[in-house]
Amino acid sequence: MLGVMAAGLVVMLFGVAGVAMGGVGVMGRLLVIAGFVMLGGFAVMFRRMFVVFGGLVVMVDGVVRHVSLPVQCVKSA
């Protein structure tokens, strides 16, 4: 298995050596763009998590008010 990994590394290094300097810059820009896309995806994921947790808070608040409301009505009567 180690021989297969080393052979893959050598093939990758020869492939990188064959890329022109302009091509390396293009690949770098593509990686930066991919990084920004990932950060945007994380931002969307966190926003949706906050929306879900906000809905959970509203639901728990409604249940608590629903359960405590009859108790308050009985006490005031």
Distance bins in CASP14 RR format, pairs under 12 A and 6 or more apart:
PFRMAT RR
TARGET T0000
AUTHOR 0000-0000-0000
RMODE 2
METHOD distances of the structure
MODEL  1
1 7 0 0 0 0 0 1 0 0 0 0 0
1 8 0 0 0 0 0 1 0 0 0 0 0
2 8 0 0 0 0 0 1 0 0 0 0 0
2 9 0 0 0 0 0 1 0 0 0 0 0
3 9 0 0 0 0 1 0 0 0 0 0 0
3 10 0 0 0 0 1 0 0 0 0 0 0
3 11 0 0 0 0 0 1 0 0 0 0 0
4 10 0 0 0 0 0 1 0 0 0 0 0
4 11 0 0 0 0 0 1 0 0 0 0 0
5 11 0 0 0 0 0 1 0 0 0 0 0
5 12 0 0 0 0 0 1 0 0 0 0 0
6 12 0 0 0 0 0 1 0 0 0 0 0
6 13 0 0 0 0 0 1 0 0 0 0 0
7 13 0 0 0 0 0 1 0 0 0 0 0
7 14 0 0 0 0 0 1 0 0 0 0 0
8 14 0 0 0 0 1 0 0 0 0 0 0
8 15 0 0 0 0 0 1 0 0 0 0 0
8 16 0 0 0 0 0 1 0 0 0 0 0
9 15 0 0 0 0 0 1 0 0 0 0 0
9 16 0 0 0 0 0 1 0 0 0 0 0
10 16 0 0 0 0 0 1 0 0 0 0 0
10 17 0 0 0 0 0 1 0 0 0 0 0
11 17 0 0 0 0 0 1 0 0 0 0 0
11 18 0 0 0 0 0 1 0 0 0 0 0
12 18 0 0 0 0 0 1 0 0 0 0 0
12 19 0 0 0 0 0 1 0 0 0 0 0
13 19 0 0 0 0 0 1 0 0 0 0 0
15 23 0 0 0 0 0 1 0 0 0 0 0
15 24 0 0 0 0 0 1 0 0 0 0 0
15 27 0 0 0 0 0 1 0 0 0 0 0
16 23 0 0 0 0 0 1 0 0 0 0 0
16 24 0 0 0 0 1 0 0 0 0 0 0
16 27 0 0 0 0 1 0 0 0 0 0 0
17 24 0 0 0 0 0 1 0 0 0 0 0
18 24 0 0 0 0 1 0 0 0 0 0 0
19 25 0 0 0 0 1 0 0 0 0 0 0
19 26 0 0 0 0 1 0 0 0 0 0 0
19 27 1 0 0 1 0 0 0 0 0 0 0
19 28 0 0 0 0 0 1 0 0 0 0 0
20 26 0 0 0 0 1 0 0 0 0 0 0
20 27 0 0 0 0 0 1 0 0 0 0 0
21 27 0 0 0 0 0 1 0 0 0 0 0
21 28 0 0 0 0 0 1 0 0 0 0 0
22 28 0 0 0 0 1 0 0 0 0 0 0
22 29 0 0 0 0 0 1 0 0 0 0 0
23 29 0 0 0 0 1 0 0 0 0 0 0
23 30 0 0 0 0 1 0 0 0 0 0 0
24 30 0 0 0 0 0 1 0 0 0 0 0
24 31 0 0 0 0 0 1 0 0 0 0 0
25 31 0 0 0 0 1 0 0 0 0 0 0
25 32 0 0 0 0 1 0 0 0 0 0 0
25 33 0 0 0 0 0 1 0 0 0 0 0
26 32 0 0 0 0 0 1 0 0 0 0 0
26 33 0 0 0 0 0 1 0 0 0 0 0
27 33 0 0 0 0 0 1 0 0 0 0 0
27 34 0 0 0 0 0 1 0 0 0 0 0
28 34 0 0 0 0 1 0 0 0 0 0 0
28 35 0 0 0 0 0 1 0 0 0 0 0
29 35 0 0 0 0 0 1 0 0 0 0 0
29 36 0 0 0 0 0 1 0 0 0 0 0
30 36 0 0 0 0 0 1 0 0 0 0 0
30 37 0 0 0 0 0 1 0 0 0 0 0
31 37 0 0 0 0 0 1 0 0 0 0 0
31 38 0 0 0 0 0 1 0 0 0 0 0
32 38 0 0 0 0 0 1 0 0 0 0 0
32 39 0 0 0 0 0 1 0 0 0 0 0
33 39 0 0 0 0 0 1 0 0 0 0 0
33 40 0 0 0 0 0 1 0 0 0 0 0
34 40 0 0 0 0 0 1 0 0 0 0 0
34 41 0 0 0 0 0 1 0 0 0 0 0
35 41 0 0 0 0 1 0 0 0 0 0 0
35 42 0 0 0 0 1 0 0 0 0 0 0
36 42 0 0 0 0 0 1 0 0 0 0 0
36 43 0 0 0 0 0 1 0 0 0 0 0
37 43 0 0 0 0 0 1 0 0 0 0 0
37 44 0 0 0 0 0 1 0 0 0 0 0
38 44 0 0 0 0 0 1 0 0 0 0 0
38 45 0 0 0 0 0 1 0 0 0 0 0
39 45 0 0 0 0 0 1 0 0 0 0 0
39 46 0 0 0 0 0 1 0 0 0 0 0
40 46 0 0 0 0 1 0 0 0 0 0 0
40 47 0 0 0 0 1 0 0 0 0 0 0
41 47 0 0 0 0 1 0 0 0 0 0 0
41 48 0 0 0 0 1 0 0 0 0 0 0
41 49 0 0 0 0 0 1 0 0 0 0 0
42 48 0 0 0 0 0 1 0 0 0 0 0
42 49 0 0 0 0 0 1 0 0 0 0 0
43 49 0 0 0 0 0 1 0 0 0 0 0
43 50 0 0 0 0 0 1 0 0 0 0 0
44 50 0 0 0 0 0 1 0 0 0 0 0
44 51 0 0 0 0 0 1 0 0 0 0 0
45 51 0 0 0 0 0 1 0 0 0 0 0
45 52 0 0 0 0 0 1 0 0 0 0 0
46 52 0 0 0 0 0 1 0 0 0 0 0
46 53 0 0 0 0 0 1 0 0 0 0 0
47 53 0 0 0 0 0 1 0 0 0 0 0
47 54 0 0 0 0 0 1 0 0 0 0 0
48 54 0 0 0 0 0 1 0 0 0 0 0
48 55 0 0 0 0 0 1 0 0 0 0 0
49 55 0 0 0 0 0 1 0 0 0 0 0
49 56 0 0 0 0 0 1 0 0 0 0 0
50 56 0 0 0 0 0 1 0 0 0 0 0
50 57 0 0 0 0 0 1 0 0 0 0 0
51 57 0 0 0 0 0 1 0 0 0 0 0
51 58 0 0 0 0 0 1 0 0 0 0 0
52 58 0 0 0 0 0 1 0 0 0 0 0
52 59 0 0 0 0 0 1 0 0 0 0 0
53 59 0 0 0 0 0 1 0 0 0 0 0
53 60 0 0 0 0 0 1 0 0 0 0 0
54 60 0 0 0 0 1 0 0 0 0 0 0
54 61 0 0 0 0 1 0 0 0 0 0 0
55 61 0 0 0 0 1 0 0 0 0 0 0
55 62 0 0 0 0 0 1 0 0 0 0 0
56 62 0 0 0 0 0 1 0 0 0 0 0
56 63 0 0 0 0 0 1 0 0 0 0 0
57 63 0 0 0 0 0 1 0 0 0 0 0
57 64 0 0 0 0 0 1 0 0 0 0 0
58 64 0 0 0 0 0 1 0 0 0 0 0
58 65 0 0 0 0 0 1 0 0 0 0 0
59 65 0 0 0 0 0 1 0 0 0 0 0
59 66 0 0 0 0 0 1 0 0 0 0 0
60 66 0 0 0 0 0 1 0 0 0 0 0
60 67 0 0 0 0 0 1 0 0 0 0 0
61 67 0 0 0 0 0 1 0 0 0 0 0
61 68 0 0 0 0 0 1 0 0 0 0 0
62 68 0 0 0 0 1 0 0 0 0 0 0
62 69 0 0 0 0 1 0 0 0 0 0 0
63 69 0 0 0 0 0 1 0 0 0 0 0
64 71 0 0 0 0 0 1 0 0 0 0 0
64 72 0 0 0 0 0 1 0 0 0 0 0
65 71 0 0 0 0 0 1 0 0 0 0 0
65 72 0 0 0 0 1 0 0 0 0 0 0
66 72 0 0 0 0 0 1 0 0 0 0 0
68 74 0 0 0 0 0 1 0 0 0 0 0
68 75 0 0 0 0 0 1 0 0 0 0 0
69 75 0 0 0 0 0 1 0 0 0 0 0
69 76 0 0 0 0 0 1 0 0 0 0 0
70 76 0 0 0 0 0 1 0 0 0 0 0
70 77 0 0 0 0 0 1 0 0 0 0 0
71 77 0 0 0 0 0 1 0 0 0 0 0
END
